[in-house]
């Protein structure tokens, strides 16, 4: 049996939302969600009720695995035991896409944060080799996500879009484009997010992220995934579709998770923006 196709507007699959999602499933009414995203680390070793709950949804919806702890830029060896568990988990639930952050989060133990990789030519080769190893183990291409950060790496030979493109080409992998992360970094490091978008390779994009954040100061945003998406980020998504085409887009909400009925307007807004751009593309053809 093949995996359902990833398309439309998606939502992060959180255990906090399970009661609401199950109620919607039992009612027979469509939820308006086209796909779900989950962190495999949070589900791999769970059995019993949670495993059965997940199966209810993976049998009906497209899912994507978005990793949290592989530490592609880390100096310690890749966790190949975890990777093989992820491979088995994806096969069991018919999940066809795995993505990870272009960052590092370990140093002989997990650091519980996503830290920037120094953007150098040596780092491009190092990270790309680790990505290729991941792809060899999973026997498929993965996608890497542009990460948010708050302190620039001390050594740098290129800007973030150049580094990201170089890794994508060297590793021959795919791109998971986080629109909110571009906005967050553009405020924190004072660059034009539209210029960043223009430099993204549309042909490598497999899906996008939208999320809310916390504005700690006028020039400092913390990427919390714990608030509503703000208007400038919606505008940037609109621009991304115009420049790069319409791609499946997931709403991330990892903290301060409200009831499903309060999240659905944002999922619906993603779908509405997608629909408008698709109609414009048809008219222009």
N, C-alpha and C positions, 0 to 999 in steps of 0.2 A: 504494500500500500504506500503510495507516495504522500509526501508532506503537503498540506494545504498551502496555497500560494500566499506569500506575504504581499499585502496591498492595503491601501486605504489608511485609516486612522487607528492607532493602537493604544494600549494602556499597559503600564507596568502591573504584573500579576503579583499582588501582595496578599499575605495571609489575612491581614486586617480586612481586606475587601471580600473575602470568601463568602461570608453570610449573604451579603448583598448580591454578589454574582450568582450564587446558587439559587437565591430566590428568583432572580431574573430568568435563570435557566429553567427552573421548574414551571414558571408561568407560561413558558412557550413564547414569550415576547422577545423580539430582537433587542439586544442591548445597545446597538449602534457602535459596537466595538468590532473592528475587522481582524485584529490580531492582538496577541499578548506578548509581553517580554518578561523574562524571568532571569534571575541570577542563579546559575546552576549550583553554585556553592551552597545556596540556601535550601536546595531540594534533593540533592543527590542521595544523601544517606537517610532520608526520611522514609519510613514505612507506615503501615497502618492507615489510619484515617486520612492523614495528609496526602499520602501517596494515592489513595482512592479519589480524594477530592481533585488532585491535579489531573488524574486520568480522565475525569469527567470532562475537563476542558480541552486537554490535548487531543482527545478524540473528535472534537467538534471545531476547534479553532486552529489557525496558524499560530505558531509560537516561534520566538527567536531567543537564543541563549546569549545573555550579555554578561560576560565575566567581570569579576571584581578583584581577583587576587593573583592573577598569573604573573604580574610584574614583568612585562615585556622588556622594560629597560633596566631591570635589576641586575646586580652583579653575581647573585647566587644562581645556581643551576635552575633551569625550568623545572617546575613540579610536574614531571611526566606521569606520576601516579594519578594526580588530579586530572590531567589531560585524558588519560585513558578512561577514567570514570566519566568524564564529560562525554567522551565519544560513545560510551555504552548508554548513557542517559539519553543522548540525542537520538540514538537508534531506537531505543525503547519507546520514546514519545514522538518519533517521526519529526524531529526538529532539524531543519536543514541548514540553519545559519548560526554561526558562533561569532561573537564580536568581543573585543577587549580594548582597553584604554591604551593609548600611546603615552605611557608614563611608567613609573616604577613605584612599588609600594612595599618593598621588602629589603631587608639587610640582615640576614641571618635571623629572620623573624618578620612578621607583618608589622608595618608601620601605621596601618589604619588611616592612610591618606594617599592621594594620588599626587606624586611629585614629578616635576618637569625633568625631562631628559636634556642634558646639554646638547644643543643643536650643532653638532660637528659632523664632519665627513666620517670620522671613525665611528661615531655613534650611529650614523645611518647604517653602516655595514654591520655593526654589532647587533642592533635591534632587528634589522632585516633578516639576519641569519637565524635569530631566535624565532621570528615569525615563520620563516620557512620550515623550521623544525616543528613548530606547532601544526602547520599545514600538512607536513608529512605524517604526523601521528594521527591527526583527524581525517586524513585523506580527502581534504577539501580546502578551498580557499577560506580564509577568515576575513573579517573586516576590522579595521582599527578605528578607534574614535579619538577625535581631537579633544584633549582634556582641558579643563579649567585649571588655573594655577594662580598663585598670589605673590610668589617671589621668582624672578627670572633666574634661570640657571647661570652660575657664575662664569661659565665659559660658553661662548657662542660664536659660530662662524656664519650663521644664516638666520633669517627670520623664521617664524613659525610656519607659514604656508610653504616656504621653500623646503624646510626640513620634512614636513608632512608629505609633500609630493615626492621628495627623494626616497623616503622610506617606502611609500606605496609602489614606486617604480622598482626599487632594488629588491623588495620582497615579492613583487607581483601579487599583491593582496588587494582587498576591497576597502572602501571607505564608509564608515558609519559617521555621518556628519551631525554633530551636535550644534544646533543653532544657538541655543542659550549659552553654551560655552564660548562661542565666538563673541557674543555680546558681552559676557562677563569679562573676558580677557581684553576686549576693546576698551572697556571702561578702566580696568585696572592698569592697562599698559598704554593707553592713549593711541590707539590706531583706528583706522576706518574699517568697520566690519564689512561694508559693501566691497571694498577693495580686496579684503580677505576672501569673500565669496567668489569674486571674479576669478580667483586663482585656483579654485577647487576643480578637480577633474570629474565632470558630471558622469562620465562613462564608468567610473569606479564606485559611484555611490549606490549603496543597497538600501539604506533607510536613514531616517533622520530622528533626532531627539528634540523635544520641547520640554521646558521645565521652568519652574519659578526659582527665585533666589532671594537672598537677604541683602539689602543695601545698608552696609555698616557705616559708610561715609560717602560723600559725593564722588570720591575717586576710588572706592573700594567696595566690591561686591563679593559676597560669599555664595558659592554655588551649593545651596542647601537641598534643592528639590523639595522644599517644604512650604511653598506658597504658590499662589496663583501666578500664571504667566502674565507679565506686564506688557503694555501696548508696544513699546519699542521692540520687544522680542517677537511679538506677532507680526509687526511690520517687517522684521528681518526674515521671518519665515516666508512671507509674501514675496519678498525680493529674491529669496533663494529659489522658490519655485519658478519665478520669472527668468532667472539666470540659468538655472541648472536642471529645470524640468521638475515635474511632480514625482515625488518618491514616497513610499510608505513612511509614516511619521508617527512616533510613539510619544505619548505624554508620560513623563516621569513624575511620580509623586512618592517619595520615600519616607517623608516625615510629616507630622501634623496631617495625617491622612483623614480627610473628611468622608462622609458617606458617599457611596457611588453616585447618588443623584446630584451631588454637588460637584463631582468631577466630570460628569458627562457633558455639561455645556462646553468645556474646553476640548474634549474629544470631538464633539460635534463641530466646534469652530474650526478645528484642523480639517475635518472632512469638507466643510463648506468652502474653505480657501482652496483646497485641492480641486473641488468641483468647478469652481470659478475658473481656475487656470486651465483645467482640462477643456472646458467649453471654449475658452479663448483660443486654445490650440486648434480645436476642430474648426472654428470659424476662420482661423488664419490659414488653414491647410488648403 
